[in-house]
Amino acid sequence: MSHALDVTDETFQDLVLSSDKTILVDFWAEWCGPCRAVSPILDQIGAEHADKIQIVKLNVDNNPQTAAKYQITSIPAMKVYRGGEVVKTVIGAKPKGALEADLAEFLA
């Protein structure tokens, strides 16, 4: 079970777009094997870098409006938001080292 905060179509504006933190949104679905594989890795990164980045999850099946707005066509998809804008997109499950490399500018 993930420790990441769940966001929804209804809470996305307040919890992600209006946040003054750097937020990584994990777009996922229950049936997605690679999503389940990457979830504990994101939990680890979130725990180790809690002062720099917050990890949240959005289930694309339950929240189609937000998934459509951000053109989520492949999952897992991870988007980093700063000041309400997408500043980085990572698609697909990757090992921890590769994800940390992709996110290095936000974790430093």
C-alpha positions as CSV (number, residue, x, y, z in Angstrom):
1,M,0.0,0.0,0.0
2,S,1.4,3.4,-1.0
3,H,2.0,6.2,1.5
4,A,1.4,8.8,-1.2
5,L,-1.6,11.1,-0.9
6,D,-4.4,10.3,-3.2
7,V,-5.7,13.2,-5.3
8,T,-8.9,13.4,-7.4
9,D,-10.5,15.5,-10.1
10,E,-12.0,17.5,-7.2
11,T,-8.9,18.0,-5.2
12,F,-6.3,18.4,-7.9
13,Q,-6.5,22.2,-8.1
14,D,-6.0,22.7,-4.4
15,L,-3.5,19.9,-3.6
16,V,-1.4,20.1,-6.8
17,L,-1.8,23.3,-8.9
18,S,-2.2,25.7,-5.9
19,S,0.6,24.1,-3.8
20,D,3.8,26.1,-3.2
21,K,5.7,22.7,-3.1
22,T,7.2,20.7,-5.9
23,I,4.7,17.9,-6.5
24,L,5.1,14.7,-8.4
25,V,1.8,13.2,-9.6
26,D,1.8,9.5,-10.2
27,F,-0.9,8.8,-12.8
28,W,-1.8,5.1,-12.3
29,A,-4.6,2.5,-12.4
30,E,-5.4,-0.6,-10.3
31,W,-5.0,-3.0,-13.3
32,C,-1.6,-1.6,-14.3
33,G,1.3,-4.0,-13.4
34,P,4.1,-1.4,-14.1
35,C,2.2,1.1,-11.9
36,R,2.2,-1.3,-9.0
37,A,5.9,-1.9,-9.6
38,V,6.9,1.8,-9.5
39,S,4.7,2.7,-6.6
40,P,7.0,1.5,-3.8
41,I,9.9,3.2,-5.5
42,L,8.1,6.5,-5.6
43,D,7.2,6.0,-1.9
44,Q,11.0,5.6,-1.1
45,I,11.9,8.6,-3.1
46,G,9.2,10.6,-1.4
47,A,10.3,9.5,2.0
48,E,14.0,10.2,1.3
49,H,13.4,13.6,-0.2
50,A,10.3,14.8,1.7
51,D,11.8,18.2,2.1
52,K,12.1,18.7,-1.6
53,I,9.3,16.9,-3.4
54,Q,5.8,15.6,-2.5
55,I,4.5,12.5,-4.1
56,V,0.8,12.2,-4.8
57,K,-1.2,9.6,-6.8
58,L,-4.1,10.0,-9.2
59,N,-6.1,7.0,-10.3
60,V,-6.8,7.6,-14.0
61,D,-9.9,5.3,-14.1
62,N,-11.6,7.2,-11.2
63,N,-10.5,10.6,-12.3
64,P,-10.9,10.8,-16.1
65,Q,-11.2,14.7,-16.3
66,T,-7.7,15.3,-14.9
67,A,-6.2,12.4,-16.9
68,A,-7.7,13.8,-20.1
69,K,-6.6,17.4,-19.3
70,Y,-3.0,16.3,-19.0
71,Q,-3.2,13.9,-22.0
72,I,-2.3,10.8,-20.1
73,T,-2.3,8.1,-22.7
74,S,0.3,5.7,-21.2
75,I,0.7,4.8,-17.5
76,P,2.5,4.9,-15.3
77,A,3.0,8.6,-16.1
78,M,4.7,10.9,-13.6
79,K,4.4,14.6,-13.9
80,V,6.3,17.1,-11.8
81,Y,4.4,20.3,-11.0
82,R,5.8,23.6,-9.8
83,G,3.7,26.7,-9.5
84,G,0.8,25.0,-11.1
85,E,2.8,24.1,-14.3
86,V,4.1,20.8,-15.5
87,V,7.9,21.1,-15.5
88,K,8.9,17.4,-16.1
89,T,7.2,14.3,-17.4
90,V,8.5,10.7,-16.9
91,I,6.7,7.8,-18.7
92,G,7.0,4.2,-17.7
93,A,8.2,2.1,-14.8
94,K,11.9,2.5,-14.1
95,P,14.3,1.3,-11.4
96,K,14.9,3.7,-8.5
97,G,18.3,4.9,-9.8
98,A,16.8,5.8,-13.2
99,L,13.9,7.7,-11.6
100,E,16.2,9.5,-9.3
101,A,18.3,10.5,-12.3
102,D,15.2,11.8,-14.1
103,L,14.2,13.8,-11.0
104,A,17.7,14.9,-10.0
105,E,17.0,18.6,-10.6
106,F,14.2,18.4,-8.1
107,L,16.0,16.3,-5.5
108,A,19.2,18.2,-5.3
